Amino acid sequence: MPTTRENTEDRSAVRTLLRLWPYVRPVRARVFTAAFVAVVASCVGLVIPLVLKWMVDGPIADQDPAGVWLGALYLLLLGFTEAGLFGMRRWLVARPLSHVEAEMRAALYRRLQRLPVAFHDRWPSGQLLSRATADLGLVRMFLAFPLTFLLVNTVTILVGVIIMLLQDWTLGLVILGPAIPVMVMCVVFEHRYAVVARRAQDQVGDLTTVVEESVLGIRIIKGFGRHRSQARAFRELSTKLRGTELGKARLLATIWAVIVTLPEMAIGAALVLGAVQVADGELSAGTLVAFLSTALALRWPVDSIGFLLAMSQEAATATERYFEVMDEEPEKDTVVHADRTAEDRTAEDATAEADRRDGGLRFDGVVFRYPDADPASTPTLNRVDLHIRPGESMALVGATGSGKTTLTALVPRLHEVTAGRITLDGEDVTAMSRAQLRSKVAVAFEEPTLFSASVGENVLMGTDAEAGPAELERALGVAQADFVHALPQGTGTQVGEQGLSLSGGQRQRLALARAVVGRPRFLVLDDPLSALDVHTEAAVEAALRRVLADTTALIVAHRPSTVLLADRVALLSGGRITAVGTHQELLRGNPEYAHLMSGSGRQEDDR
């Protein structure tokens, strides 16, 4: 699970935000145009004080009404021009930046699909959801507003300061007096705010995780009366997030107080000094009006520095969180063993030729250790050797925690083997693309997962081909899932999130139908009948036998009735295959197997 990164000394907000460039580049023309338009609009606003100076020193001083009306017309036109240009800026950026956000979200989703199962085991889903929603919203807001106005306000302040210095350099120096303390405060604020912003966004992810788990586990919460403890956990996280947000608010209030107070004091000092100069005849009234108007026009660009920096830091931390996922190494489609010697290649080629003659599914010296496990620890699977012949069904039996599910996950490469090899008809699974591999292998897991889609769509996910109604009905028949025809819209019925509108047995039958609909050459079933009642199980087994006759299957089994579906049985113990034989052979000759199958297993054997 990712942790909050409190230390941001080695992180540059600018360097982080520059990583957004590949996404912005396709719309750069409109973004740059919008920035240019905003700069022009801001500069148009700075012309207004110059018009005021002309009016005060000219028509007003000369008591010329026509000149005053002309000056008013100029001011009106400048105001309309400024407003129109800012409106154009918003129009220019709205659509392209929405496109940037959509593209980033699509790229994140694609990357999540390609990341290994070990990544998803490690990361809470709420953290991923917050990155795909809240964080990308912050990035879009930054691109739409702070990015442009950091540039616009910088240009505006520079042009405004030049105009004031040209009007009267002594008053200009007075206005520039607070510049150094304000810049120092901004540097301190930026560093501190980055830490708090990162903490807040991580806490939002934690809160999202709690909400998602509570919604998905609502039956457990209600069943055990745990709503108070869950509410307490949510309240604690919410209170922690509230404290962090208040910390952000205090930092922003502090920087804003400095940024607002010091320039206001400088403007007040310039007003007093300017009034004295006008009284002494050293400065015209129009010049003082223009100077003060320019200074007041710069209040917004200066005052906005605080929250623009805050939004930029939040966008930087959001970008950092986004790329934490994007930088994760995706699954390799194929694995090239470039370091093999000529002798290795010769031996492997000979083995592959033998595999092709024998065919089927073969585990050859397979070792597996989870990626986050200690390299010195005992592997979950250790030197597994097993051969399932073409058209044969092999039941995999073992005690809880022996590694049965892990072994089945290696076939479709949900995990990568640490050592050894797995072959399908003599071809190493790591030499195939995942699309090619998963077109050959279908999987049904013990815990069936259904999506918020129709029954038919859930089942047909098991095939890449354009399977029609006939294939769908065949698969439903094999899985004894005829109950779908009694649903309100039949196979078009929406099953709801996680398929929780159906019973456990119904979900398991639909998952089995999904596995067999594509007529796979290899079938991997992880205890596929555990949630079925005795009568349904018998009917499914009868239909499944016909399917197993045409495929090569590995079936994780816990009950003798499931074991009897298979031609042979493999016993997995201590991470190794310790015995292979028929059910009756192992029952008679292997005490561990007999213990696992005790009770009903012996009764069936006696029959």
Summary of the structure (lengths in Angstrom):
residues: 607
radius of gyration: 35.3
end to end distance: 51.5
largest distance: 121.7
contacts: 1937
relative contact order: 0.08
helix: 67%
strand: 10%
